[in-house]
Amino acid sequence: MHVWHYLIPKKPALTLEHLNTLTLEHITMEITFLGTGTSGGVPLIGCQCEVCKSADPRDKRLRTSLLIKTHGLTIVIDCGPDFRQQMLREDVRHVDAILMTHLHKDHTGGLDDIRSFNFINKKAVDIYCDADTEAGIREQYSYIFKDTGYPYLPQMNFIRVEDEAFKIGNLDIQPINVMHAWMPVKAYRFGHFTYITDAKTIKPEELAKIKGTRVLVINALRPEEHYSHLNVDEALQIVNEIKPETTYLIHMSHQFGFHADMEKSLPKGIIPAYDGLKIEV
């Protein structure tokens, strides 16, 4: 069993002016919301609330994850406990890279299932993450990194994500630091598209990296206050500052409410995402 680790070569960071002048011809992406739920998913185990019992398929939320297809690349953001189900549902047969946001298990709990891609592609899967997330993965999956000689363990290439922009193929990616209570979390910007999950606060200098985004994806746990997640009003405050053309809300709990009700109550251009939703950017 081999696990590789290497650093992204240093390159000049993308400037905000560069990001904001990219055209849709530069970056065309097919985005699939693999999951849009919080750590417990919806329905929540044992819960008998009306949302958990809803017959609307848009109220069934797997753990939050995203699929990006662009320029021949297939990239997944986060690899939670529902990864296998999500890959089968979307008939994903190849993954070039997995971008991790942080080390919480609802974002890392499916990494054992990358074995299928190891077998298909006959190589390790590139895992892009910061140092804390790599350490968390190594702890959570300690059996993977022991020299047992067992041939059916997942194989990963850890590639360090710092603050500088980097490339996967021809795709430029700008990491953005957000805070999940006390924990740093990586958000990612791809041209005019920005993806933020598990944020509670964003420093002004990081918020500046998001401005100019046309399509924003951001977490909105529920209407009520939460100590480590944006609630709906807090998410809308950030939307009002960024002013994207369209915003999709993710990482929603059963306390978020019925999809149909929230869709009607939210301002124009702000849409609660749902599992399986596909958009083009």
Backbone as a ProteinNet text record, in pm:
[ID]
protein_1_A
[PRIMARY]
MHVWHYLIPKKPALTLEHLNTLTLEHITMEITFLGTGTSGGVPLIGCQCEVCKSADPRDKRLRTSLLIKTHGLTIVIDCGPDFRQQMLREDVRHVDAILMTHLHKDHTGGLDDIRSFNFINKKAVDIYCDADTEAGIREQYSYIFKDTGYPYLPQMNFIRVEDEAFKIGNLDIQPINVMHAWMPVKAYRFGHFTYITDAKTIKPEELAKIKGTRVLVINALRPEEHYSHLNVDEALQIVNEIKPETTYLIHMSHQFGFHADMEKSLPKGIIPAYDGLKIEV
[TERTIARY]
84.4	0	88.1	64.4	143.3	50.2	91.6	20.3	119.8	88.9	177.8	134.2	228.9	196.8	291.1	234.5	320.4	251.7	330.2	279.3	246	144.2	114	228.6	283.8	389.5	340.6	425.9	389.8	373.7	270.7	251	188.8	198.8	137.1	-12.8	-62.5	-205.6	-286	-404.5	-496.1	-535.8	-537.5	-583.1	-734.6	-792.2	-936.7	-979.9	-898.1	-931.9	-938.1	-843.8	-843.8	-968.6	-1001.1	-1119.9	-1245.6	-1256	-1377.8	-1390.2	-1279	-1285.9	-1295	-1290.2	-1308.8	-1448.8	-1461	-1590.1	-1641.7	-1768.7	-1826.1	-1759	-1699.5	-1628.8	-1500.8	-1441.4	-1320.5	-1351	-1459.7	-1494	-1640.5	-1666.2	-1802	-1808.1	-1892.5	-1897.8	-2039.8	-2051.8	-2177.5	-2167.8	-2256.5	-2255.1	-2372.2	-2345	-2450.5	-2439.9	-2551.6	-2557.1	-2579	-2471.4	-2479.2	-2560.6	-2542.2	-2617.1	-2627.1	-2733.7	-2756	-2792.7	-2775.6	-2817.2	-2703.3	-2739.4	-2641.5	-2588.9	-2518.1	-2443.3	-2531.3	-2654.4	-2743.6	-2828.5	-2824.8	-2909.9	-3056	-3137.4	-3283.4	-3347.1	-3430.4	-3478.2	-3368.9	-3384.2	-3293.8	-3339.3	-3243.4	-3277.5	-3366.8	-3478.6	-3567.6	-3661.7	-3645.1	-3727.8	-3862.8	-3967.1	-4102.7	-4161.7	-4074.5	-4126.1	-4183.1	-4261.2	-4329.4	-4230.4	-4118.2	-4019	-3954.8	-3919.1	-3857	-3952.7	-4082.5	-4182.2	-4235.8	-4181.3	-4230.8	-4219.2	-4320.4	-4318.8	-4249.1	-4213.8	-4144.9	-4000.2	-3956.7	-3817.7	-3714	-3750.6	-3655.6	-3628.3	-3710.1	-3688.2	-3605.3	-3559.8	-3470.4	-3327.7	-3248.7	-3118.2	-3006.1	-2920.9	-2799.1	-2696.2	-2587.4	-2485.1	-2424.6	-2390.2	-2354	-2227.1	-2237	-2124.8	-2160.8	-2058.5	-2079.5	-1997.3	-2053	-1984.1	-1966.4	-1842.9	-1811.7	-1753.4	-1810.9	-1756.4	-1723.6	-1597.4	-1555.2	-1426.6	-1415.9	-1292.8	-1238.8	-1327.3	-1284.9	-1249.1	-1261	-1231.3	-1358.8	-1344.4	-1452.4	-1397.3	-1454.4	-1405.5	-1521.6	-1493.8	-1592.3	-1543.6	-1634.2	-1602.1	-1662.5	-1576.4	-1608.1	-1656.9	-1637.9	-1661.4	-1724.8	-1852.6	-1920.9	-1971.4	-2045.2	-2090.7	-2182.6	-2240.5	-2331.6	-2261.8	-2130	-2053.2	-2089.4	-2092.5	-2122.7	-2258.2	-2359.2	-2494.1	-2498	-2426.7	-2424.5	-2356.5	-2245.4	-2175.1	-2260	-2330.7	-2416.9	-2535.2	-2593.7	-2710.1	-2675.1	-2555.7	-2515.2	-2432.7	-2415.7	-2341.5	-2202.1	-2133	-1997.7	-1900.8	-1821.4	-1731	-1583.9	-1558.4	-1419.8	-1416.8	-1317.8	-1296.3	-1149.8	-1124.3	-987.4	-933.9	-1021.1	-974.5	-1092.1	-1060.3	-1157	-1100	-1175.2	-1137.9	-1207.2	-1129.7	-1186.4	-1197.9	-1305.6	-1324.9	-1274.9	-1295.9	-1249.8	-1264	-1227.4	-1211.2	-1332.9	-1445.2	-1561.5	-1613.6	-1664.2	-1693.6	-1805	-1896	-1999.4	-1940.9	-1811.6	-1743.1	-1630.1	-1596.5	-1487.2	-1529	-1652.1	-1691.7	-1707.3	-1690.1	-1703.7	-1573.2	-1461.1	-1333.6	-1293.9	-1343.3	-1311.3	-1363.5	-1470.8	-1533.4	-1462.4	-1355.2	-1278.9	-1206.1	-1205.3	-1140.4	-1189.9	-1319.3	-1373.7	-1303.5	-1274.5	-1205.1	-1058.5	-999.5	-863.2	-859.6	-957.4	-960.4	-985.1	-1081.2	-1118.3	-1003.7	-945.2	-845.6	-702.9	-688.4	-556.4	-455.4	-502.5	-413.6	-482.7	-404	-457.1	-543.9	-633.3	-716.9	-648.8	-641.3	-583.8	-679.7	-632	-711.2	-648.6	-716.4	-667.8	-721.9	-632.1	-678.9	-568.1	-605.7	-505.5	-445.6	-347.1	-273.1	-362	-451.1	-537.7	-632.6	-683.1	-774.8	-701.9	-581	-503.4	-479.1	-441.6	-417.8	-544.6	-659.3	-785.8	-818.1	-793.9	-819.3	-727.8	-601.6	-507.6	-548.3	-605.6	-652.1	-778.9	-875.8	-1003.5	-985	-889.3	-867.4	-728.1	-692.3	-555.9	-521.7	-620.5	-595	-543.8	-577.8	-534.1	-382.7	-326.5	-188.1	-90.5	-139.2	-51.7	4.2	127.4	194.6	160.5	37.6	-9.4	6.8	26.1	32.5	-103.4	-210.8	-345.1	-371.5	-411.1	-412.9	-540.6	-640.2	-769.7	-801.6	-699.8	-719.6	-727.8	-800.6	-804.1	-664.8	-640.7	-512.7	-536.7	-460	-478.7	-346.8	-351.4	-242.5	-287.7	-223.9	-255.2	-181.5	-256.5	-198.8	-238.2	-137.9	-161.5	-228.2	-332.8	-398.5	-360.3	-300.5	-266.3	-363.9	-313.4	-398	-387.6	-281.6	-258.5	-350.8	-382.2	-458.2	-376.3	-446.8	-379.9	-464.3	-409.3	-478.4	-501	-614.1	-634.5	-663.3	-573.7	-585.2	-579.6	-678.3	-685.3	-774.5	-821.8	-917.8	-844.9	-859.6	-802.4	-895.3	-836.5	-913.3	-851.3	-933.9	-888.1	-946	-862.5	-913.6	-952.4	-1053.6	-1101.8	-1118.2	-1068.5	-1076.2	-1201	-1284.1	-1400.3	-1388.8	-1468.2	-1458.7	-1589.1	-1574	-1683.2	-1670.5	-1724.6	-1694.2	-1543.1	-1471	-1326.2	-1245.4	-1310.1	-1238.5	-1228	-1105.3	-1092	-1146.8	-1220.2	-1278.3	-1239.3	-1209.8	-1177.9	-1304.3	-1331.4	-1426.2	-1344.1	-1411.3	-1338.2	-1410.9	-1330.4	-1385	-1327.7	-1416.1	-1380.9	-1434	-1354	-1402.9	-1517.8	-1635.8	-1752.5	-1836.7	-1787.3	-1863	-1788.3	-1857.4	-1796.6	-1881.1	-1811.8	-1876.9	-1831	-1927	-1898.2	-1986.7	-1924.5	-2002.1	-1947.1	-2032.2	-1994.2	-1926.9	-1976.1	-1923	-2012	-1951.3	-2023.8	-1979.2	-1848.9	-1795.6	-1693.6	-1680.4	-1583.8	-1515.7	-1383.9	-1311.1	-1321	-1312.5	-1325.9	-1229.4	-1104.1	-1007.4	-1041.2	-1108.5	-1152.8	-1280.6	-1367	-1489.8	-1456.6	-1347.6	-1306	-1273.5	-1227.1	-1195.1	-1320.6	-1435.6	-1561.4	-1632.6	-1604.5	-1677.4	-1653	-1758.3	-1754.2	-1809.3	-1834.1	-1894.6	-2034.3	-2064.5	-2198.5	-2292.1	-2235	-2314.6	-2249.1	-2324.9	-2274.4	-2352.4	-2278.4	-2338.7	-2293.5	-2388.7	-2354.5	-2444.9	-2388.3	-2464.7	-2565.7	-2680.4	-2786.8	-2861.8	-2815	-2859	-3008.1	-3058.8	-3198.1	-3229.3	-3353.7	-3384.2	-3327.2	-3320.1	-3273.7	-3121.2	-3073.3	-2930.1	-2862.2	-2736.7	-2654.2	-2512.1	-2441	-2310.7	-2201.8	-2216.2	-2106.9	-2148.3	-2274.9	-2324.2	-2399.7	-2392.7	-2480.1	-2625	-2710.6	-2853.4	-2900	-3027.8	-3076.1	-3050.2	-3083.2	-3064.1	-2917.1	-2828.3	-2685.1	-2633.3	-2681.7	-2644	-2691.4	-2813.1	-2866	-2786.8	-2735.3	-2651.5	-2525.3	-2464.3	-2345.6	-2382.2	-2495.7	-2543.2	-2560.6	-2617	-2638.3	-2506.9	-2402.8	-2273	-2202.9	-2213.3	-2146.9	-2222.4	-2354.6	-2442.6	-2422	-2426.2	-2420.5	-2551.2	-2547.2	-2670.4	-2766.2	-2709.3	-2790.2	-2718.3	-2796	-2741.3	-2818.1	-2745	-2804.8	-2767.1	-2865.8	-2843.5	-2822.7	-2728.6	-2697	-2679.4	-2646.2	-2617.9	-2735.3	-2853.6	-2978.1	-3025.8	-3068.7	-3120.3	-3271.3	-3329.8	-3476.3	-3543.2	-3470.1	-3524.4	-3529.3	-3468.8	-3476	-3620.3	-3698.7	-3837.5	-3858.4	-3982	-4014.2	-3949.6	-3893.5	-3832.9	-3932.8	-4053.8	-4153.2	-4185.3	-4195.3	-4225.9	-4108.9	-3986	-3870	-3845.6	-3871.5	-3853.7	-3941.3	-4063.3	-4155.9	-4119.2	-4060.3	-4037	-3905.6	-3810	-3679.4	-3682.4	-3593.8	-3588.3	-3555.3	-3587.7	-3559.4	-3410.3	-3378.6	-3238.9	-3173.1	-3245.9	-3192.2	-3275.4	-3209.9	-3279.1	-3228.8	-3316.3	-3269.7	-3235.2	-3110.5	-3070.2	-3134.1	-3131.6	-3181.7	-3096.1	-3097.9	-3013.4	-3047.1	-2944.6	-2963.5	-2980.9	-2997	-3010.5	-2885.5	-2903.7	-2793.3	-2805	-2692.5	-2687.1	-2563.4	-2560.4	-2442.3	-2391.5	-2259.9	-2196.2	-2094.5
-120	0	125.3	213.8	336	456.1	554.8	681.6	791	870.1	976.3	1108.5	1196.8	1330.4	1428.8	1534.8	1635.9	1770.7	1874.2	2010.1	2061.5	2146.2	2214.4	2310.4	2306.3	2401.8	2544.7	2629.2	2769.4	2838	2920.2	2999.8	3130.5	3235.4	3361	3343.5	3400.1	3388.2	3463.1	3409.9	3482.7	3611.9	3719.5	3845.4	3851.8	3936.4	3955.2	4007.6	4095.3	4149.1	4037.8	3943.1	3830.6	3746.3	3713.4	3632	3698.8	3829.6	3899.9	3925.7	3912.1	3934.7	3805.6	3690.1	3564.6	3559.6	3510.1	3499	3357.3	3338	3204.5	3112.3	3169.7	3086.4	3028.4	3101.2	3051.7	2930.8	2935.4	2826.6	2791	2672.9	2621	2494	2494.4	2383.3	2329.8	2197.8	2134.9	2099.1	2155.1	2138.6	2050.3	1948.3	1864.5	1869.8	1900.9	1898.5	1753.9	1690.4	1549.8	1533.5	1627.4	1627.6	1769	1801.3	1938.5	1944.3	1832	1825.2	1849.8	1865.6	1884.4	1749.1	1749.2	1630	1508.1	1528.1	1415.2	1376.2	1457	1431.7	1458.6	1454.9	1468.4	1358.7	1270	1272.5	1236.8	1290.5	1261.2	1132.7	1048.8	921.4	944.8	874.2	877.6	995.6	1094.1	1214.8	1192.5	1244.6	1232.6	1367.9	1468.3	1599.7	1593.6	1694.2	1694.7	1700.1	1771.5	1779.5	1642.7	1574	1442.2	1340.6	1360.6	1269.2	1317.1	1427.4	1486.4	1389.2	1395.1	1313.1	1384	1511.7	1587.2	1538.3	1485.5	1436.2	1544.4	1671.9	1780	1798.8	1738	1741.5	1623.6	1538.3	1428	1473	1493.6	1556.5	1467	1420.2	1351.3	1454.1	1404.3	1495.5	1575.9	1701.3	1799.5	1762.5	1766.2	1740.1	1794	1816.7	1876.7	1803.3	1790.7	1731.2	1838	1852.1	1948.5	1872.7	1895.5	1841.1	1958.4	1965	2075.8	2039.9	2075.3	2055.6	1913.3	1815.6	1677.4	1633.2	1722.1	1689.9	1653.8	1563.8	1533.6	1553.1	1649.7	1687.1	1679.3	1625.4	1619.7	1707.9	1784.1	1858.1	1784.2	1736.9	1660.4	1519.7	1432.5	1289.1	1233.5	1264.8	1229	1085.9	1049.6	911.4	861.1	952.9	913.3	907.6	913.3	920	806	683.5	568	585.2	618.7	636.7	749.4	857.2	971.2	937.1	864.2	825.2	731	638.7	545.9	619.6	709.7	784.8	865.4	926.8	1012.1	937	806.5	722.3	779	815.9	869.3	752.2	752	640.3	678.9	806.7	853.3	979	988.3	1109.1	1148.2	1272.2	1320.4	1371.5	1429.6	1487.8	1505.5	1501.8	1535.6	1653.3	1763	1879.3	1868.6	1872.2	1863.9	2003.9	2025.8	2154.9	2153.1	2041.4	2030.3	1885.9	1857.4	1719.9	1658.4	1729	1670.1	1549.8	1450.6	1320.4	1326.6	1423.6	1434.1	1481.9	1518.3	1558.8	1463.1	1370.1	1276.5	1129.8	1104.1	968.8	869	911.1	818.6	783.3	823.2	807.6	662.3	570	429.9	385.2	447	405.5	457.6	534.5	572.8	451.9	339.3	217.2	180.8	200.3	166.6	244.3	372.8	453.4	412.1	367.9	312.6	193.8	103.3	-16.7	19.3	108.5	145.3	218	316.7	404.1	355.9	252.2	192.6	294.7	381.6	479.2	538.8	608.6	675.5	794.5	832.8	950.9	1070.2	1182.5	1304.7	1366.4	1386.7	1446.8	1581.5	1690.7	1825	1873.2	1910.9	1954.2	2029.3	2097	2162.4	2062	2106.3	2016	1956.4	2036.5	1985.5	1878.2	1897.3	1798.8	1669.1	1678.9	1557.7	1482.7	1555.7	1491.7	1422.8	1488.3	1428.7	1302	1303.4	1184.6	1070.2	1101.5	997.5	937.2	1017.8	966.5	883.5	936.4	866.7	734.3	728.8	610.8	553.9	539.2	495.6	361	273.4	141.7	150.8	260.8	277.1	294.9	359.7	404.1	311.7	198	98.7	6.1	-31.8	-114.8	-261.9	-298.7	-435.5	-524.2	-462.2	-539.3	-577.4	-536.1	-567.8	-489.3	-556.6	-489.5	-411.5	-414.5	-355.4	-230.7	-160.7	-36	81.9	185.8	305.3	364.2	417.4	482	629.1	714	858.3	927.7	1031.7	1130.3	1254.4	1284.5	1408.9	1524.1	1627.2	1746.4	1866.1	1935.4	2042.2	2163.8	2211.3	2337.2	2440.5	2547.8	2659.4	2773.6	2895	3009.8	3049.4	3002.3	3043.5	2969	3035.6	2970.6	2857	2757.2	2644	2596.6	2501.7	2448.6	2299	2253	2112.1	2108.4	2050.2	2060.8	2206.6	2251.7	2392	2475.8	2416.7	2485.9	2558.3	2691.4	2771.3	2767.2	2747	2735	2825.9	2911.3	3000.6	2954.7	2905.9	2873.9	3001.4	2989.6	3099.8	3044.7	3117.4	3072.1	3126.6	3036.8	3074.5	3003.6	3048.6	2991.7	2921.6	2798.4	2713	2709.8	2815.9	2844	2864.8	2775.4	2789.4	2721.1	2648.1	2564.6	2632.7	2645.1	2695.2	2593.2	2643.1	2560.8	2624.5	2540.5	2591.3	2602.6	2722.8	2743.6	2751.2	2740.6	2739.6	2825.6	2902.8	2980.9	2930.6	2911.2	2866.7	2972.5	3068.7	3173.1	3249.5	3243.3	3316.7	3234.6	3119	3028.7	3010	3029.7	3012	2918.6	2827.8	2725.3	2739.8	2762.7	2781.5	2687.6	2606.2	2521.5	2534.7	2509.6	2507.6	2636.8	2749.1	2878.3	2937.7	3011	3096.3	3240.7	3261.5	3396	3394.3	3508.5	3524.6	3659.9	3659.9	3784.3	3872.2	4004.6	4095.3	4064.7	4028.9	4002.4	3875.3	3780.5	3660	3686.9	3770.5	3809.3	3881	3956.8	4028.7	3932.6	3811.2	3711.7	3656.3	3674.5	3620.7	3722.7	3849.8	3954.2	3942.9	3965.7	3944.3	3809.9	3723	3592.8	3610.6	3536.8	3541.6	3436.9	3320.3	3212.8	3174	3188.7	3161.1	3044.2	2950.1	2842.7	2863.4	2867.4	2900	2824.4	2788.2	2713.5	2802.5	2744.1	2813.5	2707.1	2680.3	2564.6	2564.4	2679.5	2688	2834.2	2869.5	3009.5	3052.8	2962.5	2997.9	3010.4	3085.8	3104.2	2970.9	2957.6	2841.5	2891.1	2828.9	2883.6	2860.2	2760.8	2731.1	2733.5	2756.8	2761.6	2892.3	2941.1	3051.7	3006.7	3092	3067.1	3137.7	3131.7	3186.3	3335.7	3411.3	3556.4	3593.4	3521.2	3550.3	3520.3	3413.5	3382.7	3492.7	3541.7	3648.3	3777.5	3803.7	3922.7	3914.7	3796.1	3779.2	3791.5	3735.3	3747.6	3894.1	3972.4	4114.7	4189.4	4143.3	4208.5	4164.8	4036.9	3984.6	4023	4021.9	4055.1	3964.5	3833.3	3744.7	3751.3	3702.8	3697.7	3591.6	3478.2	3367.3	3305.9	3269.1	3202.7	3073.9	2967.5	2839.5	2810.6	2778.5	2747.3	2597.1	2559.9	2419.5	2396.9	2272.5	2230.4	2266.2	2222.9	2257.2	2140.2	2170.7	2069.2	2054.5	1960.4	1947.9	2071.8	2149.7	2273.1	2386.3	2365.5	2465	2484.8	2377.2	2383.3	2311.3	2311.2	2246.9	2323.1	2249	2311.8	2404	2356.8	2435	2566.2	2564	2686.2	2783.8	2732.4	2820	2879.3	2801.3	2849.4	2971.3	2968.8	3081.2	3202.2	3179.8	3289.2	3362.2	3300	3361.6	3469.9	3569.3	3674.8	3618.3	3694.9	3655.4	3629.9	3522.7	3489.1	3407	3375.5	3291.9	3165	3051.6	2925.8	2819.3	2750.9	2635.2	2522	2477.9	2366.7	2237.9	2135	2003.8	1896.9	1778.3	1669.4	1635.7	1629.4	1596.6	1716.5	1836.4	1957.4	1977.1	2007.6	2032.1	2174	2243.6	2376.6	2386.5	2486.1	2514	2652.4	2663.9	2793.7	2818.4
0	0	0	-95.1	-104.4	-94.9	-18.1	-10.4	-42.9	-142.5	-187.1	-126.2	-108.7	-58.3	-125.1	-179.7	-238.9	-233	-248.3	-241.2	-379.7	-387.8	-513.4	-544	-665.1	-699.2	-682.8	-626.6	-607.6	-742.3	-753.8	-874.2	-832.4	-909.9	-871.6	-850.9	-740.6	-711.7	-816.8	-846.5	-933.7	-864.8	-938.2	-881	-888	-802.6	-805.2	-941.7	-1001.1	-1132.8	-1237.5	-1229.2	-1322.3	-1305.4	-1179.6	-1154	-1208.6	-1188.8	-1225.7	-1375	-1450	-1593.9	-1673.1	-1604.8	-1676.5	-1736.2	-1857.1	-1922	-1910.9	-1942.8	-1937.7	-2037.6	-2143.6	-2240.1	-2179	-2082.6	-2018	-1931.3	-1856.8	-1765.7	-1785.8	-1838.8	-1850.5	-1767.8	-1667.2	-1574.1	-1562.9	-1557.7	-1520.3	-1372.6	-1294	-1149.5	-1108.6	-1027.7	-971.2	-819.8	-755.4	-609.7	-566.8	-521.2	-481	-353.5	-261.8	-136.6	-86.8	-13.5	32.2	179.8	250	389.3	486.1	611.6	717.7	765.1	878.5	919.4	943.2	988.1	1012.2	893.1	787.8	672.2	703.1	599.7	613	528.4	585.9	724.6	824.1	944.2	1054.1	1122	1156.8	1221.1	1342.7	1346.4	1461.1	1468.4	1377.5	1385.1	1319.3	1381.6	1329.2	1291	1267	1228.3	1087	1050.7	920.8	804.8	821.6	714	691.5	800	786.1	723.6	740.9	684.7	550.3	497.1	372.7	256.1	168.2	46.2	-69.3	-52.8	-157	-164.7	-278.5	-287.6	-262.3	-280.3	-255.2	-106.1	-22.1	122.5	172.1	82.6	118.9	88.9	192.9	175	227.1	135.1	174.2	222	279.9	329.3	214.7	244.1	142.7	66.2	-66.5	-156.1	-293.6	-376.3	-508.6	-612.4	-732.6	-847.1	-953.4	-1003.6	-1109.1	-1227.5	-1346.6	-1470.4	-1562.1	-1605.5	-1689.7	-1761.6	-1888.7	-1966.5	-1953.5	-1950.4	-1938.8	-1798.9	-1702.3	-1562.5	-1488	-1390.9	-1296.6	-1156.3	-1085	-952.5	-854.2	-736.4	-628.9	-515.2	-455.4	-334	-216	-128.2	-7.8	-41	56.1	34.7	161.7	181.5	304.9	307	412.5	429.8	318.9	240.1	132.7	-3.5	-5.1	-129.5	-224.6	-175.4	-261.8	-328.8	-249.9	-302.9	-405.6	-378.1	-469.8	-601.9	-595.8	-718	-803	-738.8	-813.4	-874.6	-799.7	-850.4	-974.2	-974.6	-1086.8	-1191.2	-1172.9	-1266.7	-1294.3	-1187.3	-1199.3	-1213.1	-1319.4	-1347.1	-1338	-1315.7	-1308.8	-1223.3	-1134.6	-1054.9	-1066.6	-1109.5	-1120.5	-988.6	-905.9	-780.3	-685.9	-556.5	-452.7	-374.7	-370.7	-291	-155.6	-49.1	84.6	144.3	218.6	285.2	428.4	500	637.8	683.4	809.5	853.6	920.5	930.3	995.9	917	989.3	929.9	825.8	836.5	732	599.9	599.3	476.8	437.4	526.8	499.6	509.2	552.4	590	477.4	351.4	239.3	171.1	230.8	161.5	138.5	220.2	194.6	57.6	11.5	-114.1	-238	-221.8	-340.8	-399.4	-325.5	-376.8	-516	-540.7	-672.3	-782.5	-757	-856.8	-866.5	-756.7	-763.2	-858.5	-845.7	-929.3	-1075.6	-1099.4	-1236.3	-1306.1	-1236.3	-1298.6	-1278.7	-1194.5	-1168.3	-1116.2	-1030.8	-967.5	-844.8	-765.7	-647.4	-688.2	-599.4	-620.1	-554.4	-626.1	-571	-469.9	-347	-239.9	-206.9	-241.3	-215.9	-82.3	10.4	141.6	213.6	323.4	406.8	504.5	582.2	669.6	777.7	836.3	942.7	890.3	769.8	713.6	682.2	627.7	604.2	734.3	839.3	969.1	1019.1	1000.6	1042.7	965.5	835.3	752.7	795.1	820.7	863	997.4	1084.4	1213.2	1196.6	1120.4	1101.2	1027.9	936.8	853.3	878.1	1003.2	1036	973.2	954.9	896.5	753	683.5	545	537.8	639.1	630.5	703	750	811.5	703	718.3	618.3	643.9	605.3	627.8	505.4	389.5	266.1	210.5	277.9	229.4	101.1	-8.4	-139.6	-170.2	-81.8	-116.4	-34.5	10.4	83.2	-14	22.5	-63.2	-81.9	-199.1	-229.1	-259.6	-191.4	-200.9	-228.2	-310.6	-322	-246.3	-134.2	-64.3	-131.1	-168.2	-231	-145.1	-96.5	0.4	-61.5	2.9	-33	71.9	27.4	116.3	85.6	75.1	42	-104.6	-172.3	-310.1	-406.1	-516.7	-623.1	-682.5	-734.1	-798	-914.3	-989.9	-1105.9	-1090.8	-1140	-1171	-1320.4	-1397	-1541.7	-1581.7	-1659.7	-1700.8	-1610.7	-1500.8	-1414.4	-1301.6	-1296.2	-1188.8	-1067.6	-949.9	-826.3	-721.6	-661	-555.4	-421.5	-329.2	-195.6	-120.7	-37.7	46.4	187.2	286.1	424.4	491.7	542.2	621.3	756.4	853.5	987.3	1024.7	1072	1119.2	1272.1	1337.6	1477.5	1487	1556.7	1575.7	1466	1377.5	1279.6	1143.8	1088.4	951.6	851.3	753.9	646.8	514.2	414.7	281.7	197.1	149.6	41.1	-87.7	-202.4	-330	-432.5	-506.6	-617.7	-748.7	-846	-981	-1077.6	-1115.1	-1204.2	-1141.4	-1203.9	-1154.7	-1057.1	-1015.2	-928.4	-796.5	-684.4	-552.6	-467.5	-398.2	-315.6	-170.9	-80.8	62	142.5	226.3	316.5	457.3	555.1	696.9	742	696.6	739.3	846.7	937.5	1032	1016.6	997.4	977.6	864	796.7	688	707.5	717.4	737.4	612.9	629.6	514.4	400.7	433.4	326.7	249.1	312.5	243.1	164.9	222	152	21.8	22.1	-99	-213.1	-180.6	-283	-349.9	-286	-338.4	-427	-405.5	-477.4	-627.4	-705.6	-849.2	-889.7	-791.6	-818.5	-877	-981.5	-1040.5	-980.4	-950.4	-891.1	-759.3	-651.1	-517.5	-457.6	-399.2	-319.8	-176.5	-82.6	55.4	151.8	265.9	365.1	437.4	469.2	543.9	623.5	742.9	820.1	850.1	897.3	945.2	972	996.4	1029.3	1164	1261.9	1395.1	1399.2	1498.1	1519.8	1550.1	1505	1537.6	1560.6	1653.6	1692.3	1588.7	1500.7	1406.8	1260.3	1231.8	1093.7	1070.1	947.9	908.2	914.2	971.9	954.7	827.7	798.2	671.3	662	767.5	763.4	747.7	815.9	805	664.2	605	467.1	372.8	394.4	308.2	323.8	443.7	462.7	376.8	370.9	287.3	139.9	101	-36.8	-73.3	16.6	-10.9	-27.6	39.7	24.6	-103.4	-138.8	-258.6	-384.7	-376.7	-488.9	-611.3	-592.4	-709.2	-787.3	-910	-988.3	-932.5	-891	-839.7	-720.9	-620.1	-501.7	-476.5	-444.1	-405.1	-260.6	-180.2	-39.6	-23.6	65.4	91	240.6	275.9	413.8	504.8	463.4	531.3	616.7	738	829	811.5	883.4	879.4	937.8	1018.4	1075.6	973.9	856.8	750	704.7	710.9	666.9	535	489	361.1	245.9	151.2	33.8	-35.8	-57.2	-132.4	-62.4	70.2	145.2	140.7	160.4	160.6	22.2	-81.9	-219.3	-245.2	-191.8	-211.3	-126.7	-9.6	84.3	61.8	-7.6	-26	-133.2	-123.8	-226.3	-364	-466.8	-603.8	-622.1	-691.5	-718.6	-611.2	-504.7	-396.7	-390.6	-413.6	-438.5	-341.9	-270.9	-194.2	-289.6	-287.6	-373.7	-321	-403.6	-361.7	-426.4	-369.5	-417	-561.7	-645.3	-786.7	-876.6	-818.9	-899.8	-985.3	-1112.6	-1205.1	-1260.4	-1262.5	-1321	-1409.5	-1496.5	-1577.7	-1543.8	-1533.2	-1503.7	-1614.9
[MASK]
+++++++++++++++++++++++++++++++++++++++++++++++++++++++++++++++++++++++++++++++++++++++++++++++++++++++++++++++++++++++++++++++++++++++++++++++++++++++++++++++++++++++++++++++++++++++++++++++++++++++++++++++++++++++++++++++++++++++++++++++++++++++++++++++++++++++++++++++++++++++++

